[in-house]
């Protein structure tokens, strides 16, 4: 069953993040503002979680800086550019394919 709100611990476990990282991102990305109730306990909505996934992807996979990711999120929010955050490259598989292609190229060049 899908929940309406998640605690910071649940979000951290779900996305493999540390709580201090998530709290830092809240300060850096004004778009990320979870509800705070009862002594400032954070409650994250599914939309918040999607935003966190997008931030994580931009910072860890695309190697954006915090400032660059912030600007990119602003562009995305205004609809100027689309991003597919589900696209993932298997780096090891890509490396194997490149090596295979280079070996085939080497054989071809040697036969000339």
C-alpha positions, 0 to 999 in steps of 0.5 A: 500500500502506498503511503501519503507521507514518509519519514526522513529515515524511510526516504533515506533507506529508500534512496540510499542517502544519509539524513544529513545529506537530505537536510542539506539539500533542503537548504540548497534546493528551495523546491524541496520543502517537506512538511514539518510537524510535531517538533519539526519532524519531516514528512515527505510526499511522493512528489518530494521523493521524486524530486529527491530522486531527480536531484540525486540523479543530477548530482551523482550521475550527471555530475552537476554541481549544487548550483548547476543542479539548482539552475537545471531544476529551475529550467525544468520547472519552467518547461524549457528543457526535459530530462529523463532521470530513468536513463541509466548507463551500465558503465561496465557493459559500455566499457566491454562494448568499446573494447570489443569494437576497438579490438575488431577495428585493430584486426581490420587495420592489421589485415589491410 
